[in-house]
Amino acid sequence: TVQYKYDFTLPHSTNLRSSSTATLRPYLNAVRATLQAALCLENFSSQVVERHNKPEVEVRSSKELLLQPVIISRNEKEKVLIEGSINSVRVSIAVKQADEIEKILCHKFMRFMMMRAENFFILRRKPVEGYDISFLITNFHTEQMYKHKLVDFVIHFMEEIDKEISEMKLSVNARARIVAEEFLKNVSPSPSALLCHFKDLH
């Protein structure tokens, strides 16, 4: 299937922090606008099974009911896949993972959330392949909740997830530093012990 892709990657810059800030707002604005357009959902009975209503974006039984998938990427590692249909939208998010620590923290954090998917209503228990977490919004959700609040939740999640992982990484690094210092204190011999050892050699 054809996928529309919007890339907000800036040219290589020495100021990584300003580059990151400059790309974040357009990235989130593009996701927000695309989600708002995709959430024009309506009730639609299954064309395959009588008296059934299933998310067409999941069952994919009728191609004419599916919209073109849209990928919005901030850089090579951060991107969002938005798949729309007549009665449901699936949003998949790939979170930035700069190193092995962030990969482990992201995996643990997402696993923790997906184990409690029923508390989040729109969270899928398993993400789409190639992404870290996925949300499924159906016409029943848009009938029971405000559309703009659903969009706000997804955008807020994207804003906060980076902060959460960064804070956890700082905490892990701080603990590792303390453990390393205590280990070196116990392992490193004192000057007097070194002097005694030197005398024994003579």
RANORDA-V957350 format. One record per helix or strand of 3 or more residues. SS is the DSSP state (h for helix, s for strand). FROM is the first residue (numbers start at 1). LEN is the number of residues. If there is no record, write none. Layout:
SS FROM LEN
SS FROM LEN
//
This chain:
s 4 4
h 16 23
h 56 4
h 63 3
s 70 4
s 79 7
s 88 7
h 100 15
h 117 3
s 133 6
h 139 6
h 147 41
h 191 11
//
